[in-house]
Amino acid sequence: MKKGFVMLTVIMMLFFIGTMLFVLTGVSNKITFQTNRAYLEAVRQNLISSGLSFAKHNIEKENVKNIELDIAGLGIRNAQLIVTIEKITNKQAQVNVSTSCGFGSQRLEDNKKYYVVPDKK
């Protein structure tokens, strides 16, 4: 009788441990997905800021209108940054910043227009 009780207790404990591992695996997968998504959002914001900074400093150069920036120094894999300076007036320029970044199976792409005031000399 006692051996059967011990065996039943061990089987129940294995069942509970298996159930807990199943639940925790699902939760950890969701946390990993959300963490990767937050990383991609931060990378996208950094790329946009870099593109706008580049545009602000290079608005008045004639040879810079549409350029894919080299972002290898930022240490971001699977990313791309394209800056297009479209309309220039004496007070501001219309700049199109196109970003693309990926991590694992997730990918974020963004293409927006911004207005930038050139640096004062």
Secondary structure, DSSP 8 states (H G I E B T S, - for coil): -HHHHHHHHHHHHHHHHHHHHHHHHHHHHHHHHHHHHHHHHHHHHHHHHHHHHHHHHHTT-TT-SEEE---GGGT-TTEEEEEEEEEE-SS-EEEEEEEEEEETTEEEEEEEEEEE-----
